[in-house]
């Protein structure tokens, strides 16, 4: 008995080691099953959301927004989006978004918002123009995304396309970013894509291109939404520039401070919004059909003249205006305050040669 007991004691260590290994194996197997079961559930849930069933609340007002709305409506028709409703600013006249919504029988909600936001997975904002409070942003399980028409952090603000052209940028683009409370355009970047700008491209042309690019980028976002949300990156605060809301005052040309390139870029940026403006004998002048021009004969005729000096060129059938640094722009049509738009020849006959002058001076107002 003693010997048996001693032998049992002697073999206790290997026995305990074996018991630990069995226990360890059992626990690993048990935990693995639980973990795998949990992982499978997560994956199935993930795939379920990926495959559709998104509930989207869209915020927008204009034609730029409509392009993105078309993408979401297409997904709604194909059952990739389960629910789609719209929020727009209450205006006296019907805007582009409400018009599209009526045509396609999409529910429209007025701003400020009163419906239950938690019924939707995500909010999508395109050209909405309103600062959205945190209580609305946080009501969406996946937050809110914005389709912004610039390569953030460049040109944060209400008029990014205009400032892109005014500054003569060679590239434009669209950024999909997370919306944050209290400040516009500061959220993390989800996706971003750049395009080249032609040196003669105007606001309506670039606006249309970026609206379509934004819609395509939004579609790409929804193809891998959850993963892209997790991989969002912060903006580089050292490269921030701003594009604040503009007024008609931005159209005023300062001939002493602006080169022909500056004037032409301003014209391109304001096509369809405001014509360039200047002053002649205390009257407001609007300049239309503006081009940058280079000519040795023009340079000779305006040699020594101050910026803002105007002559008529029969060869170009246009007014030629001297800018900073001995550069020149032309204008083929002009509107004098209180009068109808006239071509350059008629303006010359009425205000230059018709008054025995060879040149006149435009000034800043």
C-alpha positions in Angstrom: 0.0 0.0 0.0 2.8 2.3 0.9 4.6 1.4 -2.3 1.5 2.0 -4.4 0.9 5.3 -2.7 4.5 6.4 -3.3 4.3 5.4 -6.9 1.1 7.4 -7.3 2.8 10.5 -5.7 5.9 10.0 -7.9 3.7 10.0 -11.0 1.6 13.0 -10.0 3.6 15.6 -12.0 3.1 13.9 -15.4 -0.5 13.2 -14.5 -1.2 16.9 -13.7 0.6 18.0 -16.8 -1.5 15.7 -18.9 -4.7 16.9 -17.2 -3.7 20.5 -17.9 -3.1 19.7 -21.6 -6.5 18.1 -21.8 -8.1 21.0 -20.1 -6.3 23.5 -22.3 -7.3 21.6 -25.4 -10.9 21.5 -24.3 -11.0 25.2 -23.5 -9.4 26.1 -26.8 -11.9 24.0 -28.7 -14.8 25.3 -26.7 -13.7 29.0 -26.9 -12.9 28.5 -30.6 -16.4 27.3 -31.3 -17.9 30.3 -29.4 -15.6 32.7 -31.2 -16.3 31.2 -34.6 -20.0 31.3 -33.9 -19.7 35.0 -33.0 -17.5 35.7 -36.1 -19.9 33.9 -38.3 -22.8 35.9 -37.0 -20.8 39.2 -37.5 -19.9 38.2 -41.0 -23.5 37.3 -41.9 -24.7 40.6 -40.4 -22.0 42.4 -42.3 -22.8 40.7 -45.6 -26.5 41.3 -45.1 -25.8 45.1 -44.8 -23.4 44.9 -47.7 -25.8 43.2 -50.0 -28.5 45.9 -49.6 -31.2 46.9 -47.1 -29.6 50.3 -46.6 -32.0 53.0 -45.5 -30.8 56.4 -46.7 -31.9 59.9 -45.9 -30.7 62.3 -48.6 -30.1 66.0 -48.1 -29.8 68.3 -51.1 -31.1 71.2 -53.1 -29.7 71.8 -56.6 -28.7 70.1 -59.9 -25.3 69.0 -58.5 -27.2 67.1 -55.8 -29.6 65.5 -58.3 -26.8 63.6 -60.0 -26.0 61.8 -56.7 -29.7 61.4 -55.9 -30.1 59.5 -59.3 -27.5 57.0 -58.1 -29.3 56.4 -54.9 -32.7 56.1 -56.6 -31.2 53.6 -59.0 -30.1 51.5 -56.0 -33.5 51.9 -54.5 -35.1 50.5 -57.7 -32.7 47.6 -57.7 -33.4 46.9 -54.0 -29.9 47.7 -52.9 -31.4 50.5 -50.9 -34.5 49.5 -48.9 -35.7 53.0 -48.1 -34.9 56.4 -49.6 -36.3 59.8 -48.5 -35.2 63.4 -49.1 -34.7 66.5 -47.0 -34.5 69.9 -48.7 -34.6 73.5 -47.6 -38.1 75.0 -47.7 -38.1 77.3 -50.7 -41.0 79.3 -52.3 -40.0 77.9 -55.7 -39.5 74.2 -56.4 -35.8 73.3 -56.6 -34.1 70.6 -58.7 -34.2 68.0 -55.9 -37.9 68.4 -55.1 -38.7 68.3 -58.9 -36.8 65.0 -59.3 -38.5 63.6 -56.2 -42.0 64.4 -57.4 -41.2 62.9 -60.8 -40.1 59.7 -59.1 -42.5 59.7 -56.1 -39.8 60.0 -53.5 -40.9 61.3 -50.1 -39.7 64.8 -49.4 -39.1 66.2 -45.8 -38.7 69.9 -45.1 -35.8 71.4 -43.1 -35.6 71.8 -40.1 -36.0 68.0 -39.8 -38.8 66.5 -37.7 -38.9 62.9 -38.7 -37.2 60.1 -36.7 -33.6 59.9 -38.1 -32.8 56.6 -36.3 -35.1 54.9 -38.8 -32.3 55.3 -41.4 -28.8 53.8 -41.5 -27.0 56.8 -43.0 -27.5 60.4 -44.1 -26.1 61.6 -47.4 -25.5 65.4 -47.9 -24.9 67.0 -51.3 -25.1 70.8 -51.9 -27.4 71.3 -48.9 -25.9 74.5 -47.5 -27.0 74.1 -43.9 -24.9 73.3 -40.9 -26.2 70.0 -39.5 -26.3 69.8 -35.6 -24.7 66.9 -33.8 -28.0 65.5 -32.6 -29.0 64.8 -36.2 -25.6 63.4 -37.2 -25.5 61.1 -34.2 -29.0 59.8 -34.8 -27.7 57.8 -37.8 -26.0 54.5 -36.8 -23.4 55.1 -39.6 -23.3 58.9 -39.3 -23.6 61.2 -42.3 -21.5 61.6 -45.5 -21.0 64.6 -47.7 -20.2 64.8 -51.4 -18.0 67.9 -51.6 -16.8 69.4 -54.9 -13.1 69.9 -54.2 -10.0 68.0 -53.2 -10.2 68.6 -49.5 -8.6 70.1 -47.5 -8.3 72.5 -50.4 -11.3 74.8 -50.8 -13.5 74.1 -47.7 -16.7 76.2 -47.9 -19.7 77.0 -50.0 -18.1 77.9 -53.4 -15.3 75.4 -54.0 -15.7 75.2 -57.8 -15.6 79.0 -58.2 -12.5 79.4 -56.2 -10.8 76.4 -58.0 -11.3 78.4 -61.3 -10.5 81.8 -59.9 -7.2 80.6 -58.6 -6.3 78.9 -61.9 -6.0 75.4 -60.4 -4.9 72.7 -62.9 -6.9 70.0 -61.1 -10.3 69.8 -59.5 -12.1 66.9 -57.9 -14.6 65.4 -55.5 -14.2 64.2 -51.9 -16.6 61.9 -50.0 -16.1 62.8 -46.3 -17.7 62.3 -42.9 -19.8 65.2 -41.7 -18.9 66.6 -38.3 -20.9 69.1 -36.2 -20.3 72.8 -35.7 -18.0 73.4 -38.8 -18.3 72.7 -42.5 -16.0 70.4 -44.5 -13.6 69.2 -41.7 -14.5 65.5 -41.5 -12.4 62.5 -42.3 -12.0 61.6 -46.0 -13.7 58.4 -47.3 -12.8 58.6 -51.0 -11.3 61.3 -53.2 -10.7 61.6 -57.0 -9.0 64.3 -59.1 -9.5 65.4 -62.7 -7.6 67.8 -64.9 -9.0 71.3 -65.7 -8.7 72.7 -69.2 -7.3 76.3 -69.2 -10.5 77.5 -70.9 -13.0 75.5 -68.8 -15.9 77.5 -67.4 -18.0 77.2 -64.3 -21.0 75.4 -65.9 -18.7 73.0 -67.7 -16.7 72.1 -64.5 -19.9 72.0 -62.4 -21.4 69.4 -64.7 -18.3 67.2 -64.7 -17.9 67.3 -61.0 -21.5 66.5 -60.4 -21.2 63.4 -62.4 -17.9 62.5 -60.8 -19.4 63.0 -57.3 -22.3 60.6 -58.3 -19.9 58.0 -59.5 -17.8 58.3 -56.3 -20.9 57.9 -54.2 -21.8 54.8 -56.0 -18.3 53.4 -55.4 -18.7 54.3 -51.7 -21.9 52.2 -51.4 -20.2 49.2 -53.0 -17.9 48.9 -49.9 -19.5 51.2 -47.4 -18.6 49.6 -44.1 -15.0 49.0 -45.0 -14.5 52.5 -46.3 -16.0 54.0 -43.2 -13.5 52.1 -41.1 -10.6 53.3 -43.3 -11.4 57.0 -43.3 -8.4 59.3 -43.0 -8.1 62.8 -41.4 -7.6 65.9 -43.5 -4.2 67.6 -43.6 -4.7 70.8 -41.6 -1.6 72.4 -43.0 -3.0 72.6 -46.5 -6.4 74.0 -45.8 -7.8 76.8 -48.0 -11.2 78.3 -47.9 -13.9 79.0 -50.5 -16.5 81.2 -48.7 -19.9 82.1 -50.1 -19.6 84.7 -52.8 -21.7 87.8 -53.7 -21.8 89.9 -56.9 -19.0 92.1 -55.5 -16.5 89.4 -56.4 -17.1 90.3 -60.1 -15.4 93.7 -59.8 -12.1 93.9 -61.8 -9.2 95.7 -60.3 -7.1 96.5 -63.4 -4.1 97.7 -61.3 -3.8 94.5 -59.3 -5.0 91.8 -61.8 -3.1 90.4 -64.7 -4.9 89.2 -67.9 -4.8 85.6 -66.5 -6.4 86.7 -63.2 -9.1 88.6 -65.1 -9.8 85.6 -67.5 -9.8 83.1 -64.6 -12.4 85.3 -62.8 -14.5 85.4 -65.9 -14.4 81.6 -66.3 -15.3 81.2 -62.6 -18.4 83.4 -62.8 -19.9 82.4 -66.2 -23.6 82.0 -65.7 -23.5 83.8 -62.4 -22.2 87.3 -62.8 -20.5 89.1 -65.6 -17.2 90.9 -64.9 -17.9 94.5 -63.8 -15.9 97.7 -64.0 -16.6 101.5 -64.1 -16.6 104.2 -66.7 -17.4 107.8 -65.9 -19.2 106.6 -62.7 -21.4 104.2 -64.7 -21.3 100.4 -64.0 -20.0 98.4 -67.0 -20.6 94.7 -67.5 -18.0 92.9 -69.7 -19.2 89.9 -71.7 -17.4 87.3 -73.9 -14.1 87.9 -72.3 -10.9 86.4 -73.6 -7.2 86.6 -72.8 -5.3 88.0 -75.8 -1.7 88.4 -76.9 -0.7 90.8 -79.8 2.5 92.8 -80.5 0.4 95.5 -82.3 -1.9 95.9 -79.3 1.1 96.0 -77.0 2.5 98.8 -79.1 -0.8 100.8 -79.2 -1.1 100.6 -75.4 2.6 101.1 -74.5 2.9 103.3 -71.5 -0.8 103.3 -70.9 -2.1 102.6 -67.4 -4.0 99.5 -66.5 -7.7 99.8 -67.4 -7.0 101.7 -70.6 -9.4 100.6 -73.4 -9.1 100.7 -77.2 -11.2 99.2 -80.0 -9.6 96.6 -82.2 -11.2 96.3 -85.7 -9.2 93.1 -86.3 -10.5 91.4 -83.2 -13.9 93.1 -83.3 -13.5 93.6 -79.6 -12.6 96.1 -76.9 -9.0 95.5 -75.7 -8.3 96.4 -72.1 -4.9 96.6 -70.5 -4.3 94.7 -67.3 -1.4 94.5 -64.8 2.1 93.5 -66.1 1.4 94.7 -69.7 -1.1 91.9 -70.3 -4.5 92.2 -72.1 -8.0 90.9 -72.3 -10.7 91.4 -74.9 -14.5 91.9 -74.5 -16.8 91.5 -77.5 -20.0 92.7 -75.7 -20.6 95.3 -73.1 -23.6 96.4 -71.0 -23.6 100.0 -69.8 -25.7 100.7 -66.7 -29.3 101.5 -67.7 -28.8 100.4 -71.3 -29.1 97.3 -73.4 -26.2 95.0 -74.1 -24.2 96.2 -77.2 -21.3 94.8 -79.2 -17.8 96.3 -79.0 -18.2 98.3 -82.2 -21.4 100.0 -81.1 -19.7 100.8 -77.7 -16.7 102.3 -79.6 -19.0 104.4 -81.7 -20.9 105.7 -78.8 -18.2 106.2 -76.2 -14.7 106.2 -77.9 -14.4 107.3 -81.6 -17.9 108.8 -81.5 -16.5 111.3 -78.9 -13.2 111.9 -80.8 -11.2 109.7 -78.6 -8.8 106.8 -79.4 -8.9 105.3 -75.9 -10.8 105.5 -72.6 -10.1 104.3 -69.1 -12.1 101.7 -67.1 -11.6 102.0 -63.3 -12.5 99.9 -60.2 -15.8 100.9 -58.7 
